[in-house]
Amino acid sequence: MGPVPQPPLPGIGKPPYVRAMRWRTPIGGLILLAGLIGYAAAAVTLADGLPDNGLVEALYYLAAGLLWIPPAVAVIGWTKRDDGG
């Protein structure tokens, strides 16, 4: 008995111009763009209030540089989620 055939993936085998653009993709892109701009502005504004200490600044920028990743991953995951239709 051989392997069980799997159904084709959506959009596979169709020319790119036939695939419908999903509505979540541009919305997710705009959310990411606006969110990252706002996050960067907030991080820089908050950094102005840090004490003049290299270690504190390094830790702050390390944390600020990593904290945007989980929300961005969530938005990207949302854009990739199936609409159910």
Jmol script that loads the backbone (N, CA, C; Angstrom):
load data "model"
ATOM      1  N   MET A   1       0.856  -1.176   0.000  1.00  0.00           N
ATOM      2  CA  MET A   1       0.000   0.000   0.000  1.00  0.00           C
ATOM      3  C   MET A   1       0.901   1.238   0.000  1.00  0.00           C
ATOM      4  N   GLY A   2       0.659   2.141  -0.920  1.00  0.00           N
ATOM      5  CA  GLY A   2       1.478   3.342  -1.073  1.00  0.00           C
ATOM      6  C   GLY A   2       0.976   4.488  -0.215  1.00  0.00           C
ATOM      7  N   PRO A   3       1.628   5.619  -0.340  1.00  0.00           N
ATOM      8  CA  PRO A   3       1.211   6.791   0.447  1.00  0.00           C
ATOM      9  C   PRO A   3      -0.165   7.296   0.013  1.00  0.00           C
ATOM     10  N   VAL A   4      -0.866   7.834   0.976  1.00  0.00           N
ATOM     11  CA  VAL A   4      -2.201   8.375   0.718  1.00  0.00           C
ATOM     12  C   VAL A   4      -2.041   9.745   0.052  1.00  0.00           C
ATOM     13  N   PRO A   5      -2.685   9.958  -1.106  1.00  0.00           N
ATOM     14  CA  PRO A   5      -2.552  11.268  -1.773  1.00  0.00           C
ATOM     15  C   PRO A   5      -3.193  12.368  -0.940  1.00  0.00           C
ATOM     16  N   GLN A   6      -2.524  13.500  -0.888  1.00  0.00           N
ATOM     17  CA  GLN A   6      -3.012  14.659  -0.144  1.00  0.00           C
ATOM     18  C   GLN A   6      -3.694  15.629  -1.106  1.00  0.00           C
ATOM     19  N   PRO A   7      -4.710  16.349  -0.624  1.00  0.00           N
ATOM     20  CA  PRO A   7      -5.343  17.344  -1.490  1.00  0.00           C
ATOM     21  C   PRO A   7      -4.354  18.470  -1.803  1.00  0.00           C
ATOM     22  N   PRO A   8      -4.486  19.078  -2.973  1.00  0.00           N
ATOM     23  CA  PRO A   8      -3.552  20.166  -3.316  1.00  0.00           C
ATOM     24  C   PRO A   8      -3.755  21.368  -2.409  1.00  0.00           C
ATOM     25  N   LEU A   9      -2.683  22.105  -2.208  1.00  0.00           N
ATOM     26  CA  LEU A   9      -2.753  23.320  -1.401  1.00  0.00           C
ATOM     27  C   LEU A   9      -3.498  24.400  -2.174  1.00  0.00           C
ATOM     28  N   PRO A  10      -4.209  25.288  -1.475  1.00  0.00           N
ATOM     29  CA  PRO A  10      -4.937  26.356  -2.171  1.00  0.00           C
ATOM     30  C   PRO A  10      -3.986  27.246  -2.960  1.00  0.00           C
ATOM     31  N   GLY A  11      -4.327  27.528  -4.168  1.00  0.00           N
ATOM     32  CA  GLY A  11      -3.548  28.437  -4.994  1.00  0.00           C
ATOM     33  C   GLY A  11      -2.397  27.774  -5.729  1.00  0.00           C
ATOM     34  N   ILE A  12      -2.054  26.528  -5.352  1.00  0.00           N
ATOM     35  CA  ILE A  12      -0.953  25.842  -6.018  1.00  0.00           C
ATOM     36  C   ILE A  12      -1.421  25.404  -7.406  1.00  0.00           C
ATOM     37  N   GLY A  13      -0.616  25.653  -8.382  1.00  0.00           N
ATOM     38  CA  GLY A  13      -0.958  25.264  -9.745  1.00  0.00           C
ATOM     39  C   GLY A  13      -1.689  26.347 -10.514  1.00  0.00           C
ATOM     40  N   LYS A  14      -2.067  27.408  -9.845  1.00  0.00           N
ATOM     41  CA  LYS A  14      -2.739  28.511 -10.521  1.00  0.00           C
ATOM     42  C   LYS A  14      -1.721  29.604 -10.815  1.00  0.00           C
ATOM     43  N   PRO A  15      -1.854  30.257 -11.936  1.00  0.00           N
ATOM     44  CA  PRO A  15      -0.953  31.392 -12.189  1.00  0.00           C
ATOM     45  C   PRO A  15      -1.163  32.477 -11.123  1.00  0.00           C
ATOM     46  N   PRO A  16      -0.133  33.245 -10.813  1.00  0.00           N
ATOM     47  CA  PRO A  16      -0.248  34.261  -9.753  1.00  0.00           C
ATOM     48  C   PRO A  16      -1.374  35.261  -9.997  1.00  0.00           C
ATOM     49  N   TYR A  17      -1.673  35.578 -11.239  1.00  0.00           N
ATOM     50  CA  TYR A  17      -2.711  36.567 -11.501  1.00  0.00           C
ATOM     51  C   TYR A  17      -4.114  36.022 -11.271  1.00  0.00           C
ATOM     52  N   VAL A  18      -4.251  34.697 -11.102  1.00  0.00           N
ATOM     53  CA  VAL A  18      -5.564  34.104 -10.860  1.00  0.00           C
ATOM     54  C   VAL A  18      -5.872  34.066  -9.371  1.00  0.00           C
ATOM     55  N   ARG A  19      -4.841  33.971  -8.534  1.00  0.00           N
ATOM     56  CA  ARG A  19      -5.054  33.906  -7.090  1.00  0.00           C
ATOM     57  C   ARG A  19      -5.609  35.235  -6.587  1.00  0.00           C
ATOM     58  N   ALA A  20      -6.643  35.144  -5.791  1.00  0.00           N
ATOM     59  CA  ALA A  20      -7.238  36.353  -5.223  1.00  0.00           C
ATOM     60  C   ALA A  20      -6.379  36.842  -4.063  1.00  0.00           C
ATOM     61  N   MET A  21      -6.165  38.143  -4.006  1.00  0.00           N
ATOM     62  CA  MET A  21      -5.422  38.713  -2.894  1.00  0.00           C
ATOM     63  C   MET A  21      -6.311  38.695  -1.655  1.00  0.00           C
ATOM     64  N   ARG A  22      -5.766  38.223  -0.591  1.00  0.00           N
ATOM     65  CA  ARG A  22      -6.537  38.132   0.635  1.00  0.00           C
ATOM     66  C   ARG A  22      -6.634  39.506   1.269  1.00  0.00           C
ATOM     67  N   TRP A  23      -7.776  39.831   1.804  1.00  0.00           N
ATOM     68  CA  TRP A  23      -8.012  41.164   2.361  1.00  0.00           C
ATOM     69  C   TRP A  23      -7.180  41.412   3.605  1.00  0.00           C
ATOM     70  N   ARG A  24      -6.768  40.353   4.302  1.00  0.00           N
ATOM     71  CA  ARG A  24      -5.997  40.550   5.536  1.00  0.00           C
ATOM     72  C   ARG A  24      -4.567  41.001   5.266  1.00  0.00           C
ATOM     73  N   THR A  25      -4.032  40.672   4.102  1.00  0.00           N
ATOM     74  CA  THR A  25      -2.634  40.995   3.813  1.00  0.00           C
ATOM     75  C   THR A  25      -2.371  42.503   3.800  1.00  0.00           C
ATOM     76  N   PRO A  26      -3.110  43.306   3.033  1.00  0.00           N
ATOM     77  CA  PRO A  26      -2.819  44.744   3.066  1.00  0.00           C
ATOM     78  C   PRO A  26      -3.166  45.388   4.411  1.00  0.00           C
ATOM     79  N   ILE A  27      -4.220  44.909   5.056  1.00  0.00           N
ATOM     80  CA  ILE A  27      -4.579  45.460   6.363  1.00  0.00           C
ATOM     81  C   ILE A  27      -3.486  45.144   7.380  1.00  0.00           C
ATOM     82  N   GLY A  28      -2.995  43.907   7.356  1.00  0.00           N
ATOM     83  CA  GLY A  28      -1.911  43.524   8.262  1.00  0.00           C
ATOM     84  C   GLY A  28      -0.643  44.326   7.998  1.00  0.00           C
ATOM     85  N   GLY A  29      -0.353  44.580   6.730  1.00  0.00           N
ATOM     86  CA  GLY A  29       0.818  45.388   6.402  1.00  0.00           C
ATOM     87  C   GLY A  29       0.700  46.801   6.934  1.00  0.00           C
ATOM     88  N   LEU A  30      -0.480  47.387   6.796  1.00  0.00           N
ATOM     89  CA  LEU A  30      -0.691  48.742   7.318  1.00  0.00           C
ATOM     90  C   LEU A  30      -0.617  48.774   8.843  1.00  0.00           C
ATOM     91  N   ILE A  31      -1.173  47.741   9.478  1.00  0.00           N
ATOM     92  CA  ILE A  31      -1.107  47.660  10.938  1.00  0.00           C
ATOM     93  C   ILE A  31       0.343  47.547  11.391  1.00  0.00           C
ATOM     94  N   LEU A  32       1.126  46.700  10.710  1.00  0.00           N
ATOM     95  CA  LEU A  32       2.543  46.560  11.068  1.00  0.00           C
ATOM     96  C   LEU A  32       3.303  47.863  10.874  1.00  0.00           C
ATOM     97  N   LEU A  33       3.077  48.506   9.747  1.00  0.00           N
ATOM     98  CA  LEU A  33       3.784  49.758   9.467  1.00  0.00           C
ATOM     99  C   LEU A  33       3.451  50.826  10.505  1.00  0.00           C
ATOM    100  N   ALA A  34       2.152  51.044  10.739  1.00  0.00           N
ATOM    101  CA  ALA A  34       1.735  52.059  11.707  1.00  0.00           C
ATOM    102  C   ALA A  34       2.185  51.681  13.124  1.00  0.00           C
ATOM    103  N   GLY A  35       2.072  50.401  13.457  1.00  0.00           N
ATOM    104  CA  GLY A  35       2.465  49.959  14.790  1.00  0.00           C
ATOM    105  C   GLY A  35       3.950  50.119  15.047  1.00  0.00           C
ATOM    106  N   LEU A  36       4.772  49.774  14.062  1.00  0.00           N
ATOM    107  CA  LEU A  36       6.214  49.907  14.255  1.00  0.00           C
ATOM    108  C   LEU A  36       6.651  51.361  14.314  1.00  0.00           C
ATOM    109  N   ILE A  37       6.022  52.213  13.522  1.00  0.00           N
ATOM    110  CA  ILE A  37       6.346  53.641  13.592  1.00  0.00           C
ATOM    111  C   ILE A  37       5.968  54.197  14.964  1.00  0.00           C
ATOM    112  N   GLY A  38       4.779  53.859  15.431  1.00  0.00           N
ATOM    113  CA  GLY A  38       4.339  54.312  16.756  1.00  0.00           C
ATOM    114  C   GLY A  38       5.203  53.741  17.871  1.00  0.00           C
ATOM    115  N   TYR A  39       5.560  52.473  17.752  1.00  0.00           N
ATOM    116  CA  TYR A  39       6.401  51.835  18.765  1.00  0.00           C
ATOM    117  C   TYR A  39       7.777  52.484  18.812  1.00  0.00           C
ATOM    118  N   ALA A  40       8.367  52.736  17.652  1.00  0.00           N
ATOM    119  CA  ALA A  40       9.689  53.371  17.612  1.00  0.00           C
ATOM    120  C   ALA A  40       9.638  54.771  18.211  1.00  0.00           C
ATOM    121  N   ALA A  41       8.585  55.517  17.885  1.00  0.00           N
ATOM    122  CA  ALA A  41       8.457  56.869  18.439  1.00  0.00           C
ATOM    123  C   ALA A  41       8.307  56.816  19.961  1.00  0.00           C
ATOM    124  N   ALA A  42       7.518  55.875  20.455  1.00  0.00           N
ATOM    125  CA  ALA A  42       7.343  55.741  21.899  1.00  0.00           C
ATOM    126  C   ALA A  42       8.639  55.301  22.577  1.00  0.00           C
ATOM    127  N   ALA A  43       9.367  54.373  21.945  1.00  0.00           N
ATOM    128  CA  ALA A  43      10.618  53.887  22.539  1.00  0.00           C
ATOM    129  C   ALA A  43      11.652  55.001  22.625  1.00  0.00           C
ATOM    130  N   VAL A  44      11.736  55.825  21.591  1.00  0.00           N
ATOM    131  CA  VAL A  44      12.702  56.928  21.606  1.00  0.00           C
ATOM    132  C   VAL A  44      12.283  57.986  22.631  1.00  0.00           C
ATOM    133  N   THR A  45      10.983  58.248  22.713  1.00  0.00           N
ATOM    134  CA  THR A  45      10.496  59.231  23.688  1.00  0.00           C
ATOM    135  C   THR A  45      10.773  58.758  25.111  1.00  0.00           C
ATOM    136  N   LEU A  46      10.513  57.485  25.382  1.00  0.00           N
ATOM    137  CA  LEU A  46      10.780  56.952  26.719  1.00  0.00           C
ATOM    138  C   LEU A  46      12.277  56.924  27.017  1.00  0.00           C
ATOM    139  N   ALA A  47      13.087  56.719  25.991  1.00  0.00           N
ATOM    140  CA  ALA A  47      14.537  56.672  26.203  1.00  0.00           C
ATOM    141  C   ALA A  47      15.090  58.016  26.656  1.00  0.00           C
ATOM    142  N   ASP A  48      14.402  59.096  26.323  1.00  0.00           N
ATOM    143  CA  ASP A  48      14.858  60.415  26.774  1.00  0.00           C
ATOM    144  C   ASP A  48      14.835  60.537  28.295  1.00  0.00           C
ATOM    145  N   GLY A  49      13.989  59.772  28.957  1.00  0.00           N
ATOM    146  CA  GLY A  49      13.881  59.841  30.407  1.00  0.00           C
ATOM    147  C   GLY A  49      14.793  58.874  31.143  1.00  0.00           C
ATOM    148  N   LEU A  50      15.605  58.115  30.415  1.00  0.00           N
ATOM    149  CA  LEU A  50      16.508  57.164  31.076  1.00  0.00           C
ATOM    150  C   LEU A  50      17.652  57.891  31.775  1.00  0.00           C
ATOM    151  N   PRO A  51      18.146  57.310  32.862  1.00  0.00           N
ATOM    152  CA  PRO A  51      19.328  57.891  33.496  1.00  0.00           C
ATOM    153  C   PRO A  51      20.542  57.760  32.569  1.00  0.00           C
ATOM    154  N   ASP A  52      21.488  58.623  32.752  1.00  0.00           N
ATOM    155  CA  ASP A  52      22.685  58.644  31.911  1.00  0.00           C
ATOM    156  C   ASP A  52      23.646  57.548  32.373  1.00  0.00           C
ATOM    157  N   ASN A  53      23.267  56.316  32.075  1.00  0.00           N
ATOM    158  CA  ASN A  53      24.043  55.147  32.487  1.00  0.00           C
ATOM    159  C   ASN A  53      24.079  54.193  31.303  1.00  0.00           C
ATOM    160  N   GLY A  54      25.255  53.834  30.847  1.00  0.00           N
ATOM    161  CA  GLY A  54      25.398  52.996  29.663  1.00  0.00           C
ATOM    162  C   GLY A  54      24.738  51.638  29.801  1.00  0.00           C
ATOM    163  N   LEU A  55      24.838  51.027  30.990  1.00  0.00           N
ATOM    164  CA  LEU A  55      24.239  49.715  31.193  1.00  0.00           C
ATOM    165  C   LEU A  55      22.716  49.790  31.132  1.00  0.00           C
ATOM    166  N   VAL A  56      22.141  50.800  31.773  1.00  0.00           N
ATOM    167  CA  VAL A  56      20.685  50.976  31.753  1.00  0.00           C
ATOM    168  C   VAL A  56      20.208  51.207  30.317  1.00  0.00           C
ATOM    169  N   GLU A  57      20.927  52.047  29.584  1.00  0.00           N
ATOM    170  CA  GLU A  57      20.545  52.322  28.201  1.00  0.00           C
ATOM    171  C   GLU A  57      20.657  51.065  27.333  1.00  0.00           C
ATOM    172  N   ALA A  58      21.726  50.296  27.525  1.00  0.00           N
ATOM    173  CA  ALA A  58      21.908  49.073  26.745  1.00  0.00           C
ATOM    174  C   ALA A  58      20.786  48.078  27.023  1.00  0.00           C
ATOM    175  N   LEU A  59      20.436  47.905  28.296  1.00  0.00           N
ATOM    176  CA  LEU A  59      19.351  46.986  28.638  1.00  0.00           C
ATOM    177  C   LEU A  59      18.013  47.473  28.096  1.00  0.00           C
ATOM    178  N   TYR A  60      17.790  48.780  28.174  1.00  0.00           N
ATOM    179  CA  TYR A  60      16.542  49.336  27.653  1.00  0.00           C
ATOM    180  C   TYR A  60      16.432  49.106  26.149  1.00  0.00           C
ATOM    181  N   TYR A  61      17.487  49.425  25.406  1.00  0.00           N
ATOM    182  CA  TYR A  61      17.428  49.263  23.957  1.00  0.00           C
ATOM    183  C   TYR A  61      17.380  47.792  23.553  1.00  0.00           C
ATOM    184  N   LEU A  62      17.984  46.910  24.339  1.00  0.00           N
ATOM    185  CA  LEU A  62      17.859  45.484  24.079  1.00  0.00           C
ATOM    186  C   LEU A  62      16.404  45.047  24.235  1.00  0.00           C
ATOM    187  N   ALA A  63      15.786  45.450  25.348  1.00  0.00           N
ATOM    188  CA  ALA A  63      14.384  45.093  25.580  1.00  0.00           C
ATOM    189  C   ALA A  63      13.473  45.744  24.539  1.00  0.00           C
ATOM    190  N   ALA A  64      13.686  47.021  24.277  1.00  0.00           N
ATOM    191  CA  ALA A  64      12.844  47.721  23.298  1.00  0.00           C
ATOM    192  C   ALA A  64      13.024  47.144  21.901  1.00  0.00           C
ATOM    193  N   GLY A  65      14.216  46.662  21.604  1.00  0.00           N
ATOM    194  CA  GLY A  65      14.463  46.079  20.294  1.00  0.00           C
ATOM    195  C   GLY A  65      13.842  44.717  20.113  1.00  0.00           C
ATOM    196  N   LEU A  66      13.515  44.045  21.203  1.00  0.00           N
ATOM    197  CA  LEU A  66      12.925  42.709  21.112  1.00  0.00           C
ATOM    198  C   LEU A  66      11.424  42.672  21.388  1.00  0.00           C
ATOM    199  N   LEU A  67      10.909  43.644  22.120  1.00  0.00           N
ATOM    200  CA  LEU A  67       9.502  43.603  22.537  1.00  0.00           C
ATOM    201  C   LEU A  67       8.508  43.775  21.395  1.00  0.00           C
ATOM    202  N   TRP A  68       8.930  44.305  20.277  1.00  0.00           N
ATOM    203  CA  TRP A  68       8.005  44.484  19.153  1.00  0.00           C
ATOM    204  C   TRP A  68       7.760  43.174  18.411  1.00  0.00           C
ATOM    205  N   ILE A  69       8.608  42.176  18.616  1.00  0.00           N
ATOM    206  CA  ILE A  69       8.528  40.942  17.827  1.00  0.00           C
ATOM    207  C   ILE A  69       7.250  40.137  18.093  1.00  0.00           C
ATOM    208  N   PRO A  70       6.864  39.839  19.356  1.00  0.00           N
ATOM    209  CA  PRO A  70       5.638  39.046  19.554  1.00  0.00           C
ATOM    210  C   PRO A  70       4.371  39.682  18.956  1.00  0.00           C
ATOM    211  N   PRO A  71       4.141  41.004  19.111  1.00  0.00           N
ATOM    212  CA  PRO A  71       2.961  41.564  18.460  1.00  0.00           C
ATOM    213  C   PRO A  71       3.040  41.479  16.922  1.00  0.00           C
ATOM    214  N   ALA A  72       4.240  41.660  16.372  1.00  0.00           N
ATOM    215  CA  ALA A  72       4.382  41.565  14.918  1.00  0.00           C
ATOM    216  C   ALA A  72       4.111  40.142  14.443  1.00  0.00           C
ATOM    217  N   VAL A  73       4.583  39.151  15.187  1.00  0.00           N
ATOM    218  CA  VAL A  73       4.326  37.756  14.837  1.00  0.00           C
ATOM    219  C   VAL A  73       2.824  37.473  14.900  1.00  0.00           C
ATOM    220  N   ALA A  74       2.149  38.034  15.895  1.00  0.00           N
ATOM    221  CA  ALA A  74       0.698  37.833  16.009  1.00  0.00           C
ATOM    222  C   ALA A  74      -0.035  38.445  14.815  1.00  0.00           C
ATOM    223  N   VAL A  75       0.372  39.624  14.385  1.00  0.00           N
ATOM    224  CA  VAL A  75      -0.280  40.255  13.227  1.00  0.00           C
ATOM    225  C   VAL A  75      -0.005  39.446  11.965  1.00  0.00           C
ATOM    226  N   ILE A  76       1.221  38.995  11.785  1.00  0.00           N
ATOM    227  CA  ILE A  76       1.546  38.194  10.608  1.00  0.00           C
ATOM    228  C   ILE A  76       0.764  36.893  10.632  1.00  0.00           C
ATOM    229  N   GLY A  77       0.651  36.271  11.793  1.00  0.00           N
ATOM    230  CA  GLY A  77      -0.165  35.046  11.919  1.00  0.00           C
ATOM    231  C   GLY A  77      -1.620  35.307  11.574  1.00  0.00           C
ATOM    232  N   TRP A  78      -2.122  36.443  11.985  1.00  0.00           N
ATOM    233  CA  TRP A  78      -3.503  36.808  11.658  1.00  0.00           C
ATOM    234  C   TRP A  78      -3.684  36.963  10.155  1.00  0.00           C
ATOM    235  N   THR A  79      -2.704  37.567   9.492  1.00  0.00           N
ATOM    236  CA  THR A  79      -2.827  37.754   8.034  1.00  0.00           C
ATOM    237  C   THR A  79      -2.781  36.418   7.306  1.00  0.00           C
ATOM    238  N   LYS A  80      -2.127  35.420   7.860  1.00  0.00           N
ATOM    239  CA  LYS A  80      -2.005  34.119   7.200  1.00  0.00           C
ATOM    240  C   LYS A  80      -3.149  33.174   7.519  1.00  0.00           C
ATOM    241  N   ARG A  81      -3.963  33.527   8.514  1.00  0.00           N
ATOM    242  CA  ARG A  81      -5.049  32.645   8.933  1.00  0.00           C
ATOM    243  C   ARG A  81      -6.092  32.520   7.828  1.00  0.00           C
ATOM    244  N   ASP A  82      -6.663  31.348   7.718  1.00  0.00           N
ATOM    245  CA  ASP A  82      -7.671  31.087   6.696  1.00  0.00           C
ATOM    246  C   ASP A  82      -8.970  31.805   7.043  1.00  0.00           C
ATOM    247  N   ASP A  83      -9.589  32.381   6.042  1.00  0.00           N
ATOM    248  CA  ASP A  83     -10.867  33.077   6.236  1.00  0.00           C
ATOM    249  C   ASP A  83     -12.024  32.113   6.421  1.00  0.00           C
ATOM    250  N   GLY A  84     -11.804  30.853   6.165  1.00  0.00           N
ATOM    251  CA  GLY A  84     -12.871  29.865   6.303  1.00  0.00           C
ATOM    252  C   GLY A  84     -13.785  29.810   5.095  1.00  0.00           C
ATOM    253  N   GLY A  85     -13.422  30.488   4.030  1.00  0.00           N
ATOM    254  CA  GLY A  85     -14.296  30.488   2.868  1.00  0.00           C
ATOM    255  C   GLY A  85     -13.687  30.062   1.624  1.00  0.00           C
TER     256      GLY A  85
END
end "model"
wireframe off; spacefill off
backbone 0.3
color backbone group
